[in-house]
Amino acid sequence: MDLRKIIDKDMGSAICYGLGLFPKKKSFKKNDKILVIKLSAIGESILALPMIKSLKDNFPNARIDILCTKQNKQVFIGQEFVNKIYNVKSAPKLFKRYDLVFDCEPFLNLSAILSKFCGKYVIGFGHGARARVYDDKVYYDDKKHVVSVYLDMLVKFKVSKLGEKLVELKFSKRDEKEIDIFLSSCGVKKSDFLVGICSDVGKSAKQRIWPIERVAELCDKVIEKYGAKIILLGADRKLHGQIISRIRNKSNIVNSAGRTSLAGLFYLVKNCDLVISNDTGTMHMAAAQGCRTIGLFGPNLPERFGPYGDKNKGLYAGRDLLCSPCINVHRGKIPDRCVNEEYKKCMKNISVDDILKEVKRCVK
């Protein structure tokens, strides 16, 4: 991962500067064929869906294809406003095929380079070396929620229909059946108050993890107060094991690590009455599936990446810290010092009681 980032930053920047020497197009002639590029981040892919759906709502006759990776492909599968999904390895087949290309990556130079070759007119975010590639640039406003940032890419089209809510993620009947069997085998009934807790985060910023001893304490208190069944969400079995070893009420805990596909997880969170999650893709899945969601924030702000929707809440206790937020959304960087456990004060500032107050609000 680090090597790819170094290559993307150094070699990619040089290529972007070179491509930037070619004259930009002042306007596009038509938008019959549109490509949206989103190569990473399941959570951000979910947050980009309202923009893509808005494209189809405003240009119903346009063909809209997606260029993505194996990691985030499932987010786009089954969406009726998407015509075809291509893996990034297929990119050379798409060169100069599209009238209009939207590069939805905030900082990958590779996506900017691909966009230049795939489309006749290219739109992307206006920061970094990659901005030199685009025919039209959009300001990445880090004071806005990411859903609104993506919708800003459509401003120049003067569209009348803009998506104001997240798009529900699709799953198959087979996914439903597999998860129903799994939950039943774990003793979960339809009548149970089912609370999903995601303590895992993506590899790019492990600093977003809330202390696991507090996760265990939260589980015990939610079980004691509400008689809840807790399902641990995420793929990190080792992390789940460390949490479970600290929990007193183990009989009310369901460990889903390694037990679901990504589409299965879409259905699983839809079954939850409440999801409490670190700032990661699972949090956005829950919000998209209409589940009440509480997100925990420190290195980033809920104003930018919080669980989208009026019923959801992003908890942030870092406003009095000079070091928080520390994630640079324009460069995709976070200070190395936060890897050390003595830091991460922003996450440690969130107490169990802070979350319990929000749980009480959600239960009413």
Secondary structure, 3 states (H helix, E strand, C coil): CHHHHHHHHHHHHHHHHHHCCCCCCCCCCCCCEEEEECCCCHHHHHHHHHHHHHHHHHCCCCEEEEEECCCCHHHCCCCCCCCEEEEHHHHHHHCCCECEEEECCCCCHHHHHHHHHHECCEEEECCCHHHHCCCEEECCCCCCCHHHHHHHHHHHHCCCCCCCCCCCCCCCHHHHHHHHHHHHHCCCCCCCCEEEEECCCCHHHHHHCCCHHHHHHHHHHHHHHHCCEEEEECCCHHHHHHHHCCCCCHHHEEECCCCCCHHHHHHHHHCCCEEEEECCHHHHHHHHCCCEEEEEECCCCHHHHCCCCCCCEEEECCCCCCCCCCCECCCCECCHHHHCCCCCHHHHCCCHHHHHHHHHHHHC
